[in-house]
Amino acid sequence: MEQDYFEKPEKVTYETRMRVINGTFVHKMATLMQPHAQMRGNNEAVTMYLDEAASILCERLPIANSQEHLISMLRNVWRECTNTHDSRYFFSFALINKAAQKVTREHNRLYAPQEKKAGLNQDEYAPAGDKSKPETQGWTIEKAQAHIAETRRMIADKELPYSLGMKLLAIPQKALERLTGNAPDFDAI
């Protein structure tokens, strides 16, 4: 099938996927390997086994943009299966499933849009400016004094535990110290 360079590639539908899977992976397995002992002489059982293997691959592999991409993923599944399989009999469904899932994970890692993971976004909580220059982080002398007074009030009213309040006091105190250039008397504030 020769394709014109400017022609759009054929859309990969379910039927196309099954045709490609049967024509590559399943055909290879049927040609190079033997059916399990209980299926020998029973062509219907072999056909059902191979159809089920094709269905597993069709369900587990991600949507491909083109037939070539699907064939590439099937080659990777074949490679994964042959790396771990050590007999002359058909691959087990579990092995095919596991290999297809591994190829899908790799495909998603490379091609899927990266979603924002749940949890803390470090950039969101990072200080806006230079820590050694509190004014770049929005601190002023009045603002630092107001924070110190509010934190002390919360400690006195038992809204904050004492140990936590003392740790929180250290932030505006350090900002005030850096803004004024000397260590202020915090008891006077």
Residue frames as qw, qx, qy, qz and C-alpha x, y, z in Angstrom:
[[0.000, 0.890, 0.457, 0.000, 0.00, 0.00, 0.00],
 [0.449, 0.133, 0.023, 0.883, 1.82, 3.06, -1.25],
 [0.116, -0.836, -0.461, 0.274, 0.75, 6.31, 0.33],
 [0.338, 0.746, 0.095, 0.566, 1.07, 9.72, -1.26],
 [0.427, 0.043, -0.419, 0.800, 3.30, 12.01, 0.81],
 [0.167, -0.160, 0.119, -0.966, 0.60, 14.67, 1.22],
 [0.615, -0.329, -0.562, -0.446, -2.27, 12.24, 1.73],
 [0.509, -0.522, 0.404, -0.552, -3.64, 11.92, 5.24],
 [0.093, 0.187, -0.974, 0.085, -2.86, 8.56, 6.89],
 [0.529, -0.335, -0.679, -0.382, -5.72, 6.10, 7.20],
 [0.480, -0.524, 0.289, -0.641, -7.71, 6.60, 10.37],
 [0.246, 0.145, -0.939, 0.192, -7.06, 3.76, 12.82],
 [0.693, -0.286, -0.073, -0.658, -10.47, 2.34, 13.66],
 [0.712, -0.310, 0.567, -0.274, -11.30, -0.72, 15.74],
 [0.927, 0.333, 0.164, -0.049, -11.44, -2.90, 12.63],
 [0.500, 0.753, -0.371, 0.215, -8.09, -1.52, 11.43],
 [0.296, -0.645, 0.630, -0.315, -6.52, -2.16, 14.83],
 [0.846, -0.097, 0.489, -0.191, -7.77, -5.75, 14.90],
 [0.837, 0.544, -0.029, 0.045, -6.59, -6.31, 11.32],
 [0.275, 0.769, -0.504, 0.281, -3.11, -4.96, 12.14],
 [0.506, -0.498, 0.627, -0.321, -2.90, -6.91, 15.41],
 [0.915, 0.106, 0.367, -0.132, -3.99, -10.14, 13.72],
 [0.744, 0.651, -0.111, 0.108, -1.67, -9.53, 10.78],
 [0.246, 0.713, -0.544, 0.368, 1.42, -8.88, 12.88],
 [0.299, -0.466, 0.695, -0.459, 1.49, -10.05, 16.49],
 [0.819, -0.003, 0.429, -0.380, -1.07, -12.87, 16.33],
 [0.837, 0.502, -0.196, -0.091, 0.21, -14.14, 12.99],
 [0.252, 0.637, -0.674, 0.277, 3.77, -14.24, 14.35],
 [0.473, -0.330, 0.687, -0.442, 2.68, -16.08, 17.47],
 [0.893, 0.195, 0.248, -0.320, 0.65, -18.62, 15.45],
 [0.742, 0.590, -0.317, 0.014, 3.54, -19.18, 13.03],
 [0.284, 0.604, -0.650, 0.364, 6.50, -19.31, 15.39],
 [0.278, -0.279, 0.747, -0.536, 4.95, -20.98, 18.42],
 [0.319, -0.160, -0.912, -0.203, 2.89, -24.04, 19.19],
 [0.578, -0.509, -0.140, -0.623, -0.52, -24.20, 20.82],
 [0.382, -0.419, 0.693, -0.446, -0.70, -25.53, 24.34],
 [0.016, -0.090, 0.994, 0.068, -1.13, -29.31, 24.69],
 [0.322, 0.410, 0.754, -0.401, -4.85, -29.17, 25.45],
 [0.441, 0.674, 0.044, -0.590, -5.47, -27.25, 22.19],
 [0.071, -0.356, 0.805, 0.470, -3.57, -29.55, 19.82],
 [0.044, 0.215, 0.923, 0.317, -5.81, -30.83, 17.07],
 [0.036, 0.739, 0.634, -0.224, -8.58, -28.43, 18.07],
 [0.322, 0.308, 0.263, 0.856, -8.47, -25.61, 15.52],
 [0.259, -0.785, -0.389, -0.406, -11.50, -23.93, 17.07],
 [0.637, -0.695, -0.164, 0.290, -9.74, -23.65, 20.44],
 [0.574, -0.092, 0.162, 0.797, -6.60, -22.27, 18.80],
 [0.103, 0.554, 0.381, 0.733, -8.66, -19.70, 16.91],
 [0.438, -0.822, -0.324, -0.164, -10.47, -18.67, 20.09],
 [0.686, -0.494, -0.058, 0.530, -7.14, -18.36, 21.95],
 [0.442, 0.100, 0.254, 0.854, -5.59, -16.19, 19.23],
 [0.091, -0.701, -0.410, -0.577, -8.73, -14.03, 19.00],
 [0.556, -0.786, -0.255, 0.093, -8.64, -13.47, 22.75],
 [0.625, -0.282, 0.073, 0.724, -4.95, -12.52, 22.57],
 [0.228, 0.394, 0.353, 0.817, -5.83, -9.99, 19.83],
 [0.320, -0.796, -0.403, -0.319, -8.69, -8.60, 21.96],
 [0.635, -0.622, -0.160, 0.430, -6.36, -8.14, 24.94],
 [0.486, -0.056, 0.201, 0.849, -3.91, -6.20, 22.79],
 [0.027, 0.574, 0.444, 0.688, -6.65, -4.10, 21.24],
 [0.455, -0.807, -0.358, -0.111, -8.05, -3.19, 24.67],
 [0.673, -0.582, -0.076, 0.450, -4.75, -2.53, 26.42],
 [0.507, 0.051, 0.223, 0.831, -2.79, -0.58, 23.83],
 [0.074, 0.613, 0.217, -0.756, -3.46, 3.15, 23.53],
 [0.581, 0.755, 0.286, -0.102, -5.02, 4.76, 20.47],
 [0.577, -0.174, 0.392, 0.695, -2.42, 5.04, 17.73],
 [0.212, 0.677, -0.073, -0.701, -2.17, 7.96, 15.30],
 [0.563, 0.516, -0.490, -0.421, -1.28, 5.69, 12.42],
 [0.989, 0.016, -0.118, -0.084, -0.85, 2.03, 11.54],
 [0.602, 0.476, -0.467, 0.439, 2.92, 2.44, 11.68],
 [0.212, -0.535, 0.490, -0.655, 2.66, 3.69, 15.25],
 [0.876, -0.207, 0.166, -0.403, 0.46, 0.72, 16.19],
 [0.913, 0.266, -0.279, 0.131, 2.90, -1.69, 14.54],
 [0.280, 0.565, -0.529, 0.568, 5.74, -0.08, 16.49],
 [0.528, -0.431, 0.430, -0.591, 3.85, -0.59, 19.77],
 [0.976, 0.003, -0.004, -0.218, 3.12, -4.22, 18.80],
 [0.699, 0.441, -0.459, 0.326, 6.83, -4.77, 18.15],
 [0.065, -0.529, 0.563, -0.632, 7.56, -3.48, 21.63],
 [0.806, -0.240, 0.262, -0.474, 4.94, -5.82, 23.10],
 [0.943, 0.238, -0.234, 0.011, 6.46, -8.72, 21.15],
 [0.418, 0.538, -0.544, 0.489, 9.92, -7.81, 22.43],
 [0.400, -0.458, 0.492, -0.623, 8.65, -7.66, 26.03],
 [0.933, -0.067, 0.099, -0.338, 6.92, -11.03, 25.67],
 [0.875, 0.331, -0.315, 0.162, 9.91, -12.77, 24.11],
 [0.140, 0.624, -0.560, 0.527, 12.26, -11.35, 26.75],
 [0.457, -0.347, 0.603, -0.553, 10.39, -13.13, 29.54],
 [0.922, 0.117, 0.091, -0.359, 8.86, -16.12, 27.73],
 [0.103, -0.576, 0.803, 0.116, 11.02, -19.24, 27.65],
 [0.588, 0.108, 0.800, -0.049, 8.92, -21.96, 26.06],
 [0.077, -0.007, 0.702, 0.708, 7.78, -22.83, 22.55],
 [0.024, 0.595, 0.803, -0.005, 4.09, -22.53, 23.44],
 [0.015, 0.763, 0.325, 0.559, 1.81, -19.52, 22.89],
 [0.079, 0.271, -0.409, 0.868, 2.27, -16.54, 25.20],
 [0.148, -0.498, -0.799, 0.302, -0.08, -16.57, 28.17],
 [0.029, -0.830, -0.404, -0.383, -2.82, -13.97, 28.36],
 [0.505, -0.815, -0.106, 0.265, -1.26, -12.61, 31.54],
 [0.585, -0.249, 0.288, 0.716, 2.09, -12.12, 29.81],
 [0.258, 0.499, 0.480, 0.674, 0.49, -10.36, 26.84],
 [0.258, -0.884, -0.359, -0.151, -1.53, -8.16, 29.18],
 [0.582, -0.676, 0.016, 0.453, 1.51, -7.26, 31.29],
 [0.510, -0.022, 0.377, 0.773, 3.64, -6.44, 28.23],
 [0.105, 0.666, 0.487, 0.555, 0.86, -4.34, 26.68],
 [0.374, -0.891, -0.252, 0.054, 0.42, -2.40, 29.91],
 [0.594, -0.472, 0.158, 0.632, 4.16, -1.74, 30.09],
 [0.367, 0.251, 0.460, 0.768, 4.19, -0.46, 26.50],
 [0.105, -0.814, -0.463, -0.335, 1.13, 1.69, 27.25],
 [0.493, -0.790, -0.122, 0.345, 2.81, 3.22, 30.31],
 [0.518, -0.231, 0.316, 0.761, 5.88, 4.05, 28.23],
 [0.196, 0.520, 0.539, 0.633, 3.69, 5.50, 25.45],
 [0.256, -0.884, -0.375, -0.113, 1.77, 7.66, 27.95],
 [0.558, -0.615, 0.018, 0.556, 5.00, 8.83, 29.54],
 [0.419, -0.072, 0.413, 0.805, 6.28, 10.00, 26.17],
 [0.041, 0.324, 0.566, 0.757, 3.17, 11.23, 24.39],
 [0.260, -0.736, -0.624, -0.046, 0.37, 11.97, 26.86],
 [0.006, 0.752, -0.089, 0.653, 0.00, 15.55, 28.06],
 [0.398, -0.003, -0.693, 0.602, 1.48, 15.92, 31.49],
 [0.420, -0.744, -0.406, -0.323, -1.18, 16.51, 34.11],
 [0.082, -0.627, 0.445, -0.634, -0.52, 18.57, 37.17],
 [0.543, -0.139, -0.803, 0.202, -0.01, 16.16, 40.03],
 [0.524, -0.770, -0.239, -0.273, -1.93, 16.57, 43.23],
 [0.738, -0.340, -0.238, 0.532, 0.09, 17.86, 46.11],
 [0.221, -0.840, -0.016, 0.496, 2.13, 20.89, 46.91],
 [0.617, 0.690, 0.084, 0.370, 3.36, 22.96, 44.04],
 [0.651, -0.358, -0.125, 0.658, 6.74, 24.09, 45.25],
 [0.276, 0.278, 0.207, 0.896, 6.81, 27.15, 42.99],
 [0.296, -0.717, -0.424, -0.468, 3.48, 28.35, 44.35],
 [0.642, -0.743, -0.179, 0.064, 4.77, 28.40, 47.92],
 [0.694, 0.056, -0.072, 0.715, 8.30, 29.56, 47.19],
 [0.192, -0.707, -0.182, 0.656, 9.25, 33.01, 48.47],
 [0.488, 0.834, 0.253, 0.041, 8.64, 35.70, 45.88],
 [0.243, 0.908, -0.285, 0.189, 11.90, 37.55, 46.44],
 [0.534, 0.377, -0.616, 0.440, 15.30, 37.26, 48.04],
 [0.675, -0.569, -0.460, 0.099, 15.17, 36.08, 51.66],
 [0.546, -0.206, -0.216, 0.783, 18.05, 38.34, 52.62],
 [0.044, -0.055, -0.085, -0.994, 16.04, 41.37, 51.41],
 [0.140, 0.419, 0.836, -0.324, 12.60, 41.16, 53.09],
 [0.287, 0.537, 0.068, -0.790, 11.30, 44.19, 51.19],
 [0.284, 0.245, -0.722, -0.581, 11.39, 42.05, 48.00],
 [0.180, -0.236, -0.955, 0.000, 8.98, 39.66, 49.74],
 [0.278, -0.650, -0.458, -0.538, 6.52, 42.42, 50.64],
 [0.556, -0.541, -0.469, 0.423, 7.66, 43.12, 54.21],
 [0.075, 0.737, -0.079, 0.667, 7.67, 46.63, 55.65],
 [0.146, 0.179, -0.677, 0.699, 8.55, 47.71, 59.19],
 [0.518, -0.096, 0.224, -0.820, 4.87, 48.43, 59.94],
 [0.834, 0.052, -0.389, -0.388, 3.71, 45.13, 58.47],
 [0.574, 0.152, -0.738, 0.322, 6.30, 43.14, 60.46],
 [0.079, -0.141, 0.575, -0.802, 5.31, 44.94, 63.69],
 [0.682, -0.045, -0.006, -0.730, 1.61, 44.25, 62.98],
 [0.804, 0.087, -0.572, -0.135, 2.33, 40.53, 62.43],
 [0.345, 0.160, -0.738, 0.557, 4.31, 40.33, 65.64],
 [0.325, -0.104, 0.399, -0.851, 1.54, 42.03, 67.61],
 [0.780, 0.017, -0.215, -0.587, -1.19, 39.82, 66.05],
 [0.712, 0.116, -0.688, 0.081, 0.76, 36.61, 66.70],
 [0.138, 0.141, -0.689, 0.697, 1.38, 37.59, 70.33],
 [0.542, -0.077, 0.179, -0.817, -2.33, 38.35, 70.76],
 [0.826, 0.058, -0.426, -0.363, -3.24, 34.92, 69.34],
 [0.519, 0.134, -0.758, 0.370, -0.79, 33.22, 71.73],
 [0.112, -0.115, 0.539, -0.827, -2.22, 35.16, 74.70],
 [0.671, 0.026, 0.065, -0.738, -5.82, 34.30, 73.72],
 [0.539, -0.142, 0.828, -0.054, -4.83, 30.62, 73.30],
 [0.736, 0.565, 0.025, -0.372, -5.80, 30.67, 69.60],
 [0.652, 0.555, -0.509, 0.091, -2.28, 29.39, 68.81],
 [0.889, -0.359, -0.157, 0.239, -0.29, 26.88, 70.83],
 [0.322, -0.889, 0.210, 0.249, 2.66, 28.57, 72.50],
 [0.605, -0.297, 0.563, 0.479, 5.39, 26.59, 70.72],
 [0.489, 0.525, 0.555, 0.420, 3.84, 27.13, 67.29],
 [0.021, 0.981, 0.190, 0.021, 3.28, 30.82, 68.02],
 [0.434, -0.748, 0.324, 0.383, 6.93, 31.29, 69.00],
 [0.577, 0.018, 0.616, 0.536, 8.06, 29.66, 65.74],
 [0.313, 0.748, 0.493, 0.315, 5.69, 31.87, 63.75],
 [0.201, -0.955, -0.033, 0.216, 6.99, 34.96, 65.56],
 [0.600, -0.387, 0.406, 0.570, 10.48, 34.25, 64.28],
 [0.505, 0.472, 0.520, 0.501, 9.48, 35.03, 60.67],
 [0.093, 0.926, 0.201, 0.307, 8.36, 38.67, 61.07],
 [0.532, -0.796, 0.145, 0.250, 11.03, 39.22, 63.73],
 [0.662, -0.124, 0.441, 0.594, 13.76, 38.17, 61.28],
 [0.355, 0.672, 0.423, 0.494, 12.21, 40.35, 58.56],
 [0.211, -0.969, -0.105, -0.074, 12.13, 43.32, 60.95],
 [0.650, -0.568, 0.277, 0.421, 15.73, 42.67, 61.94],
 [0.590, 0.146, 0.477, 0.635, 16.82, 42.67, 58.29],
 [0.171, 0.832, 0.379, 0.368, 14.74, 45.75, 57.45],
 [0.299, -0.954, 0.017, -0.021, 16.14, 47.85, 60.30],
 [0.543, 0.631, -0.455, 0.318, 19.68, 46.49, 60.05],
 [0.026, 0.379, -0.744, 0.549, 19.93, 45.72, 63.77],
 [0.360, -0.305, -0.880, 0.061, 18.30, 43.39, 66.22],
 [0.309, -0.533, -0.037, -0.787, 15.32, 45.27, 67.66],
 [0.142, -0.074, 0.788, -0.595, 14.01, 44.88, 71.18],
 [0.323, -0.262, -0.779, -0.469, 11.03, 42.62, 70.56],
 [0.242, -0.474, -0.739, 0.412, 9.61, 43.10, 74.03],
 [0.011, 0.397, 0.132, -0.908, 9.08, 46.80, 73.26],
 [0.194, -0.029, -0.619, -0.760, 7.07, 46.07, 70.10]]
